[in-house]
Amino acid sequence: MIRRHDLTGSLLVLLVLGGCAVGPDYAGPPAAEVPARWHRAVAQKTVTTAALGEWWRDLRDPLLDRLMTQAVDGNLDVASAKAKIRAARALRREAIGGLLPTVEGAAAATRQQTAGSSSTSGSRVSSLFQAGFDASWEVDLFGAEARTVEAASANVEATRNDLDSTLLTLVGDVASTYVEARGYQARIALARRTAKSQRETAALTRTKFDVGSASAVDSSKAEAQAATTEANIPSLESSLAQAVHRLSILTGREPGTLIGDMARGGSIPSPRRSLPGGFPADVLTNRPDIRAAERRLAQYTAKVGAAEAALYPSVSLTGSISTSATRIGDLGKASTIAWSWGPSVTIPIFQGGKLVAARDEAEAVRDQYAIAWRSSVLTALEDVENALVALSKERSRSRSLAEAADQYRRAATLSRALYQSGSSSFLDVLDAERSLYSAEDTLIQSRVAITTDHIALAKALGGGWARPVDTKRPEVVDANTGPHLRTVDAAIEP
């Protein structure tokens, strides 16, 4: 008979030993060398993700606000990222199960007939009833299972950050595509206005030609210029349609869904104020891709510990209790009960170098994720610097373009008036109208570029969706998953 205090003492020793661990303890990401400030001067004040959240509302476009909500609810990349979170959580629960004992129950009832011997007559029929439990527990002596749980927990956090990164990319894509679509609409409207004006000029030229005050060359050039401007419209309409189709896909719907909404028109969204740039170090916490890379570094550091633990002995506790009787009423009686329990030790003596190679592989993979983390930091810094300089330079360019367009507008008005009065040649009118259209079209593209660069800066700084997202609801809800009659798939019927 086992003494209770011996059993309790053994369990306490194993529990204490189960708190041991081998392999490296994760102490945070490597030190990152980031500059003290951005090379483009911005307000030096620490910025959080909350301050950058829902930055697109500053563009003051109600339809864009609705599209953002629809995209978060319906986008397929977001749905996939949420499913990955659910998978990571399930893997973590599975890993936690490795720390706990396993218990299995079994029961059997046997009815058998044995043939009689030469000294007896007839056969004998008997019954045998059995029931029992088997239990086992692998003591996490060197922390292999704990490291697995640690890795799984880091993976859950990484997938959450992956979802944030997907949302950041999504809202940026929706905003930039929407702005591009509004830009195409503005360019189409400009081309139509310009072509109409040029057709009026062509009509004036024909009138002057009819009275002999203009040449046939001037009339042909006027018609050609109007036709050239009109030729730009179909390609712009094609680009507009593609942008609207892309917007629909981003919201998780078929390509033609938003044609009606976008056809109502609208101005090119423009930011009212500049984004808070903060310090370069802020991107380390604000950017979800950097946070995800850091969590994966933690995950694979824990996996090094799990691989290291495989080099050490493992201890398991196993036990069983069973009862068997020829009558079901005798089950559980002391005379029918049998039990066993005891520890077992497994020592890896020779594995052909497999365990050491597995540990070395885990360390090499961990190094890859350390490098990936540093790379994500550098990429983030580059993204911000590029967006800052692009936005600054485009604003300067846009001011010059606006001045040029204003001057060309005056020149076109004046040259047309002089041509009507006969004080100027048609060549001056032709050149002025062509230059005005080009300047106004380029100015519209610059306005689109300013907002697009603003969006790129918001993404680079880590601004994205700030509201909670439901990650627990499954995409596919199964029905009738309990025991039921199996149906034959028609595809496999002969």
C-alpha positions as CSV (number, residue, x, y, z in Angstrom):
1,M,0.0,0.0,0.0
2,I,1.4,3.4,-1.0
3,R,1.6,5.9,1.8
4,R,-0.2,9.1,1.3
5,H,2.7,11.3,2.4
6,D,5.1,9.6,0.0
7,L,2.7,10.2,-2.9
8,T,2.1,13.8,-1.9
9,G,5.9,14.4,-1.5
10,S,6.6,12.9,-4.9
11,L,4.0,15.1,-6.6
12,L,5.3,18.3,-4.9
13,V,8.8,17.5,-6.1
14,L,7.6,17.0,-9.6
15,L,5.6,20.2,-9.5
16,V,8.6,22.2,-8.4
17,L,10.8,20.6,-11.0
18,G,8.1,21.4,-13.5
19,G,8.8,25.1,-13.0
20,C,12.2,24.8,-14.6
21,A,13.0,26.1,-18.1
22,V,15.8,25.8,-20.6
23,G,16.6,28.0,-23.6
24,P,16.7,31.8,-23.9
25,D,14.2,33.9,-22.0
26,Y,12.7,36.6,-24.3
27,A,13.8,40.0,-23.1
28,G,12.2,42.2,-25.8
29,P,13.3,43.1,-29.3
30,P,16.9,44.2,-30.1
31,A,17.7,47.8,-29.6
32,A,16.6,49.8,-32.6
33,E,18.6,52.8,-33.8
34,V,16.1,55.5,-34.8
35,P,16.9,59.2,-35.3
36,A,15.8,61.7,-32.7
37,R,13.6,63.6,-35.1
38,W,12.4,63.4,-38.7
39,H,14.5,65.0,-41.3
40,R,11.4,66.9,-42.5
41,A,10.5,69.3,-39.8
42,V,7.2,68.4,-38.1
43,A,5.7,69.1,-34.7
44,Q,7.8,67.3,-32.1
45,K,5.2,65.8,-29.8
46,T,4.6,62.1,-29.0
47,V,1.8,60.7,-31.0
48,T,-0.3,57.6,-30.2
49,T,-2.4,55.4,-32.4
50,A,-5.5,57.0,-30.8
51,A,-4.4,60.4,-32.1
52,L,-4.1,59.0,-35.6
53,G,-7.3,56.9,-35.4
54,E,-9.9,57.5,-38.1
55,W,-7.8,60.2,-39.7
56,W,-10.0,60.1,-42.9
57,R,-12.8,61.9,-41.1
58,D,-10.7,65.1,-41.6
59,L,-11.4,64.8,-45.3
60,R,-15.0,65.6,-44.6
61,D,-16.6,63.2,-47.1
62,P,-19.7,61.4,-45.8
63,L,-19.7,58.8,-48.6
64,L,-16.0,58.0,-47.8
65,D,-17.0,57.5,-44.1
66,R,-19.7,55.0,-45.1
67,L,-17.4,53.2,-47.4
68,M,-14.8,52.7,-44.6
69,T,-17.4,51.1,-42.4
70,Q,-18.6,48.9,-45.2
71,A,-15.1,47.8,-46.0
72,V,-14.2,46.8,-42.5
73,D,-17.4,44.8,-42.3
74,G,-17.2,43.1,-45.7
75,N,-13.6,43.0,-46.9
76,L,-12.4,39.5,-47.5
77,D,-8.8,40.2,-46.3
78,V,-10.2,41.4,-43.0
79,A,-12.4,38.3,-42.7
80,S,-9.3,36.1,-43.4
81,A,-7.3,37.9,-40.8
82,K,-10.1,37.4,-38.2
83,A,-10.2,33.7,-39.0
84,K,-6.4,33.5,-38.4
85,I,-6.9,35.0,-35.0
86,R,-9.5,32.3,-34.1
87,A,-7.1,29.7,-35.4
88,A,-4.2,31.1,-33.2
89,R,-6.4,31.1,-30.2
90,A,-7.4,27.5,-30.8
91,L,-3.7,26.6,-31.1
92,R,-3.0,28.3,-27.8
93,R,-5.8,26.3,-26.0
94,E,-4.3,23.2,-27.6
95,A,-0.9,24.1,-26.2
96,I,-2.3,24.7,-22.8
97,G,-3.8,21.3,-22.9
98,G,-0.3,19.9,-23.1
99,L,0.4,21.1,-19.5
100,L,-2.6,19.1,-18.1
101,P,-3.1,15.4,-17.4
102,T,-5.0,13.3,-19.8
103,V,-7.7,10.9,-18.6
104,E,-9.5,8.3,-20.6
105,G,-12.3,6.0,-19.6
106,A,-13.2,2.6,-21.1
107,A,-16.0,0.1,-20.6
108,A,-16.7,-3.3,-22.1
109,A,-19.3,-6.0,-21.8
110,T,-18.5,-9.5,-23.3
111,R,-20.8,-12.4,-23.7
112,Q,-18.9,-15.6,-24.5
113,Q,-19.4,-19.3,-24.9
114,T,-16.6,-21.9,-24.1
115,A,-16.7,-25.4,-25.3
116,G,-16.9,-28.2,-22.7
117,S,-13.9,-30.4,-22.0
118,S,-13.8,-34.2,-22.5
119,S,-14.8,-34.7,-18.8
120,T,-17.7,-32.3,-18.9
121,S,-20.7,-32.2,-21.1
122,G,-22.0,-29.3,-23.1
123,S,-20.7,-25.7,-23.5
124,R,-20.5,-22.9,-20.9
125,V,-21.9,-19.4,-21.4
126,S,-20.5,-16.6,-19.3
127,S,-20.4,-12.8,-19.1
128,L,-17.6,-10.4,-18.4
129,F,-18.0,-6.7,-17.5
130,Q,-15.1,-4.3,-17.4
131,A,-14.7,-0.6,-16.6
132,G,-11.7,1.6,-15.9
133,F,-9.8,4.8,-16.2
134,D,-6.3,5.5,-17.6
135,A,-4.5,8.7,-16.7
136,S,-1.1,10.1,-17.8
137,W,0.7,13.3,-17.2
138,E,4.0,14.4,-18.7
139,V,5.7,16.6,-16.2
140,D,7.0,19.7,-17.9
141,L,10.3,19.2,-16.2
142,F,12.4,21.5,-18.4
143,G,9.6,23.8,-19.7
144,A,9.0,22.4,-23.2
145,E,5.2,22.7,-22.9
146,A,5.4,26.0,-21.1
147,R,7.6,27.3,-24.0
148,T,5.0,26.0,-26.5
149,V,2.3,27.9,-24.6
150,E,4.5,31.0,-24.6
151,A,5.0,30.7,-28.3
152,A,1.3,30.2,-29.0
153,S,0.4,33.2,-26.8
154,A,2.9,35.4,-28.8
155,N,1.4,34.1,-32.0
156,V,-2.1,35.2,-30.9
157,E,-0.9,38.7,-30.2
158,A,0.9,38.7,-33.6
159,T,-2.2,37.7,-35.4
160,R,-4.1,40.5,-33.7
161,N,-1.5,42.9,-35.0
162,D,-1.8,41.4,-38.4
163,L,-5.5,42.2,-38.3
164,D,-4.6,45.8,-37.4
165,S,-2.1,45.9,-40.2
166,T,-4.7,44.6,-42.6
167,L,-7.2,47.3,-41.4
168,L,-4.5,50.0,-41.8
169,T,-3.8,48.9,-45.4
170,L,-7.5,48.6,-46.1
171,V,-8.5,52.1,-45.0
172,G,-5.6,53.5,-46.8
173,D,-6.5,51.7,-50.0
174,V,-10.2,52.7,-49.7
175,A,-9.3,56.4,-49.2
176,S,-6.6,56.6,-51.9
177,T,-8.9,54.7,-54.5
178,Y,-11.8,57.0,-53.6
179,V,-9.7,60.1,-54.0
180,E,-8.4,58.8,-57.4
181,A,-11.9,58.2,-58.5
182,R,-13.0,61.7,-57.6
183,G,-9.9,62.9,-59.4
184,Y,-10.8,61.1,-62.6
185,Q,-14.3,62.6,-62.4
186,A,-12.9,66.1,-62.1
187,R,-10.5,65.5,-65.0
188,I,-13.4,64.1,-67.1
189,A,-15.5,67.2,-66.3
190,L,-12.6,69.5,-67.2
191,A,-12.0,67.7,-70.5
192,R,-15.7,68.1,-71.4
193,R,-15.8,71.8,-70.5
194,T,-12.6,72.4,-72.4
195,A,-13.8,70.4,-75.4
196,K,-17.0,72.4,-75.4
197,S,-15.1,75.7,-75.3
198,Q,-12.8,74.5,-78.1
199,R,-15.8,73.5,-80.2
200,E,-17.1,77.1,-79.7
201,T,-13.7,78.4,-80.9
202,A,-13.8,76.1,-83.9
203,A,-17.3,77.4,-84.7
204,L,-16.0,81.0,-84.5
205,T,-13.1,80.0,-86.8
206,R,-15.5,78.5,-89.4
207,T,-17.6,81.7,-89.3
208,K,-14.5,83.8,-89.8
209,F,-13.4,81.4,-92.6
210,D,-16.8,81.8,-94.3
211,V,-16.4,85.6,-94.4
212,G,-12.8,85.3,-95.5
213,S,-11.1,86.5,-92.4
214,A,-9.6,83.1,-91.4
215,S,-7.9,80.4,-93.3
216,A,-9.0,76.7,-93.8
217,V,-5.8,75.8,-91.8
218,D,-7.1,77.6,-88.8
219,S,-10.5,76.0,-89.0
220,S,-8.9,72.5,-89.3
221,K,-6.6,73.1,-86.4
222,A,-9.5,74.3,-84.2
223,E,-11.5,71.1,-85.0
224,A,-8.4,68.9,-84.4
225,Q,-7.7,70.5,-81.0
226,A,-11.3,69.9,-79.8
227,A,-11.2,66.3,-81.0
228,T,-7.8,65.7,-79.3
229,T,-9.3,66.9,-76.0
230,E,-12.4,64.7,-76.4
231,A,-10.1,61.7,-77.1
232,N,-8.9,61.9,-73.5
233,I,-12.3,61.3,-72.1
234,P,-12.8,57.6,-72.9
235,S,-9.4,56.6,-71.3
236,L,-10.3,58.7,-68.2
237,E,-13.7,57.1,-68.0
238,S,-12.1,53.7,-68.2
239,S,-9.7,54.6,-65.3
240,L,-12.7,55.9,-63.3
241,A,-14.7,52.7,-63.9
242,Q,-11.7,50.6,-62.7
243,A,-11.3,52.7,-59.6
244,V,-15.0,52.3,-58.8
245,H,-14.8,48.6,-59.4
246,R,-11.8,48.4,-57.0
247,L,-13.7,50.3,-54.3
248,S,-16.6,47.8,-54.6
249,I,-14.2,44.9,-54.2
250,L,-12.5,46.5,-51.2
251,T,-15.9,46.6,-49.5
252,G,-16.5,42.9,-50.3
253,R,-19.1,43.4,-53.0
254,E,-19.3,42.8,-56.7
255,P,-17.6,45.4,-59.0
256,G,-20.6,47.3,-60.1
257,T,-22.1,48.0,-56.7
258,L,-20.9,51.6,-56.2
259,I,-21.5,52.9,-59.7
260,G,-24.7,54.6,-58.7
261,D,-23.2,56.2,-55.5
262,M,-20.1,57.5,-57.3
263,A,-22.1,58.8,-60.3
264,R,-23.7,61.4,-58.0
265,G,-20.4,63.2,-58.1
266,G,-18.4,65.0,-55.4
267,S,-15.3,67.1,-54.9
268,I,-11.8,65.8,-54.5
269,P,-11.3,65.3,-50.7
270,S,-8.7,67.5,-49.2
271,P,-7.3,67.4,-45.6
272,R,-8.1,70.4,-43.4
273,R,-5.0,70.1,-41.2
274,S,-1.6,68.3,-41.1
275,L,-1.1,65.0,-39.4
276,P,0.8,64.9,-36.1
277,G,4.2,63.5,-37.1
278,G,5.6,62.9,-33.6
279,F,9.0,61.3,-33.1
280,P,10.5,58.5,-35.1
281,A,10.4,56.2,-32.0
282,D,6.6,56.5,-32.1
283,V,6.4,54.2,-35.1
284,L,7.8,51.3,-33.0
285,T,4.5,51.2,-31.1
286,N,2.1,52.7,-33.6
287,R,2.8,50.5,-36.6
288,P,1.0,47.2,-36.3
289,D,3.4,45.5,-38.7
290,I,6.3,46.3,-36.4
291,R,4.3,45.1,-33.4
292,A,3.5,41.8,-35.3
293,A,7.2,41.4,-36.2
294,E,8.2,41.8,-32.5
295,R,5.6,39.3,-31.3
296,R,6.8,36.7,-33.9
297,L,10.4,37.3,-32.6
298,A,9.1,36.4,-29.1
299,Q,7.2,33.4,-30.5
300,Y,10.2,31.9,-32.2
301,T,12.5,32.7,-29.2
302,A,10.1,30.5,-27.1
303,K,10.3,27.8,-29.8
304,V,14.1,27.7,-29.3
305,G,13.5,26.9,-25.6
306,A,11.0,24.1,-26.6
307,A,13.6,22.6,-29.0
308,E,16.3,22.9,-26.3
309,A,14.1,21.1,-23.8
310,A,13.9,18.1,-26.2
311,L,17.5,17.4,-25.4
312,Y,16.8,16.8,-21.7
313,P,15.0,13.8,-20.0
314,S,11.3,13.7,-19.8
315,V,9.3,12.4,-16.9
316,S,5.7,11.0,-17.1
317,L,3.3,9.9,-14.5
318,T,0.9,7.1,-15.5
319,G,-1.8,5.4,-13.6
320,S,-4.8,3.2,-14.2
321,I,-7.7,1.8,-12.2
322,S,-10.0,-0.9,-13.5
323,T,-12.7,-3.2,-12.3
324,S,-13.9,-6.4,-13.9
325,A,-16.6,-8.9,-12.8
326,T,-18.8,-11.6,-14.3
327,R,-21.9,-9.8,-12.9
328,I,-22.5,-6.1,-13.5
329,G,-23.5,-5.6,-9.9
330,D,-20.1,-6.7,-8.7
331,L,-18.3,-3.9,-10.5
332,G,-16.7,-1.5,-8.1
333,K,-16.3,-4.0,-5.2
334,A,-12.9,-4.1,-3.6
335,S,-12.2,-7.6,-4.7
336,T,-12.7,-6.6,-8.4
337,I,-10.6,-3.5,-8.5
338,A,-7.1,-3.4,-9.8
339,W,-4.8,-0.3,-10.0
340,S,-1.4,0.8,-10.9
341,W,0.6,4.0,-11.0
342,G,4.2,5.2,-11.3
343,P,6.6,7.5,-13.0
344,S,8.6,6.8,-16.1
345,V,11.7,8.5,-17.3
346,T,12.8,8.8,-21.0
347,I,16.4,9.9,-21.7
348,P,17.4,10.8,-25.3
349,I,20.7,9.0,-25.5
350,F,21.3,8.8,-29.2
351,Q,19.1,10.4,-31.9
352,G,21.7,10.8,-34.7
353,G,22.0,14.5,-34.1
354,K,18.3,15.2,-34.9
355,L,17.5,17.0,-31.7
356,V,20.6,19.2,-31.8
357,A,19.8,20.0,-35.5
358,A,16.3,20.9,-34.6
359,R,17.5,23.2,-31.9
360,D,20.0,24.9,-34.3
361,E,17.2,25.3,-36.9
362,A,15.0,27.0,-34.3
363,E,17.8,29.4,-33.4
364,A,18.4,30.2,-37.1
365,V,14.6,30.8,-37.6
366,R,14.6,33.0,-34.6
367,D,17.5,35.0,-36.1
368,Q,15.5,35.5,-39.3
369,Y,12.6,37.0,-37.3
370,A,15.0,39.3,-35.4
371,I,16.3,40.5,-38.8
372,A,12.7,40.8,-40.1
373,W,11.9,43.0,-37.1
374,R,14.8,45.3,-37.8
375,S,13.8,45.4,-41.4
376,S,10.2,46.4,-40.6
377,V,11.6,49.3,-38.4
378,L,13.7,50.6,-41.3
379,T,10.9,50.2,-43.7
380,A,8.6,52.2,-41.4
381,L,11.1,55.0,-41.0
382,E,11.6,55.1,-44.8
383,D,7.8,55.2,-45.4
384,V,7.4,58.2,-43.1
385,E,10.3,60.1,-44.5
386,N,9.2,59.5,-48.1
387,A,5.6,60.5,-47.3
388,L,6.8,63.7,-45.5
389,V,9.0,64.8,-48.4
390,A,6.5,63.8,-51.1
391,L,3.7,65.8,-49.3
392,S,5.8,68.8,-48.7
393,K,7.1,69.0,-52.3
394,E,3.7,68.3,-53.9
395,R,2.2,71.2,-51.9
396,S,4.9,73.5,-53.3
397,R,4.3,72.1,-56.8
398,S,0.6,72.6,-56.5
399,R,1.0,76.3,-55.5
400,S,3.1,76.9,-58.6
401,L,0.6,74.9,-60.8
402,A,-2.3,77.0,-59.4
403,E,-0.4,80.2,-60.3
404,A,0.4,78.8,-63.8
405,A,-3.2,77.8,-64.4
406,D,-4.5,81.2,-63.4
407,Q,-2.1,83.0,-65.8
408,Y,-2.9,80.6,-68.7
409,R,-6.6,81.3,-68.0
410,R,-6.1,85.0,-68.4
411,A,-4.0,84.4,-71.5
412,A,-6.6,82.2,-73.1
413,T,-9.4,84.8,-72.4
414,L,-7.3,87.6,-73.8
415,S,-6.1,85.8,-76.9
416,R,-9.6,84.7,-77.8
417,A,-10.9,88.3,-77.4
418,L,-8.0,89.6,-79.5
419,Y,-8.7,86.9,-82.1
420,Q,-12.4,87.8,-82.3
421,S,-11.4,91.5,-82.9
422,G,-8.8,90.5,-85.5
423,S,-5.9,91.8,-83.4
424,S,-4.3,88.4,-82.9
425,S,-3.6,85.2,-84.9
426,F,-5.4,81.9,-84.3
427,L,-2.0,80.4,-83.4
428,D,-2.1,82.4,-80.2
429,V,-5.6,81.1,-79.3
430,L,-4.6,77.6,-80.1
431,D,-1.5,77.7,-77.9
432,A,-3.3,79.4,-75.0
433,E,-6.2,77.0,-74.9
434,R,-3.9,74.0,-75.2
435,S,-1.7,75.3,-72.4
436,L,-4.7,76.1,-70.2
437,Y,-6.1,72.6,-70.5
438,S,-2.8,71.0,-69.7
439,A,-2.2,73.3,-66.7
440,E,-5.7,72.7,-65.2
441,D,-5.5,69.0,-65.8
442,T,-2.1,68.8,-64.1
443,L,-3.4,70.9,-61.2
444,I,-6.2,68.4,-60.6
445,Q,-3.7,65.6,-60.6
446,S,-1.6,67.5,-58.1
447,R,-4.6,68.0,-55.8
448,V,-5.2,64.2,-55.9
449,A,-1.5,63.6,-55.2
450,I,-1.5,65.9,-52.2
451,T,-4.4,63.9,-50.6
452,T,-2.8,60.6,-51.6
453,D,0.5,61.6,-50.0
454,H,-1.5,62.7,-46.9
455,I,-3.1,59.2,-46.8
456,A,0.4,57.6,-47.3
457,L,1.7,59.6,-44.3
458,A,-1.2,58.5,-42.2
459,K,-0.5,54.8,-43.1
460,A,3.2,55.2,-42.5
461,L,2.6,56.7,-39.0
462,G,0.3,53.8,-38.1
463,G,-3.1,55.4,-38.3
464,G,-5.9,53.0,-39.0
465,W,-9.2,51.7,-37.8
466,A,-9.6,52.5,-34.1
467,R,-12.9,50.9,-33.2
468,P,-13.3,47.3,-31.9
469,V,-13.6,44.5,-34.5
470,D,-15.5,41.3,-33.7
471,T,-13.1,38.4,-34.2
472,K,-15.1,35.7,-32.5
473,R,-17.9,35.3,-35.0
474,P,-17.0,32.5,-37.5
475,E,-17.4,33.1,-41.2
476,V,-19.1,29.7,-41.7
477,V,-21.6,28.5,-39.2
478,D,-21.9,24.7,-39.4
479,A,-25.3,23.0,-38.7
480,N,-26.2,19.5,-37.7
481,T,-22.7,18.7,-36.4
482,G,-23.8,16.1,-33.8
483,P,-24.3,12.4,-34.5
484,H,-26.5,11.9,-37.6
485,L,-26.9,9.6,-40.6
486,R,-24.3,10.1,-43.2
487,T,-25.4,11.2,-46.6
488,V,-23.6,9.9,-49.8
489,D,-22.1,12.7,-51.9
490,A,-23.6,12.5,-55.3
491,A,-20.1,13.2,-56.8
492,I,-18.8,9.9,-55.5
493,E,-21.8,7.8,-56.3
494,P,-21.0,5.1,-59.0
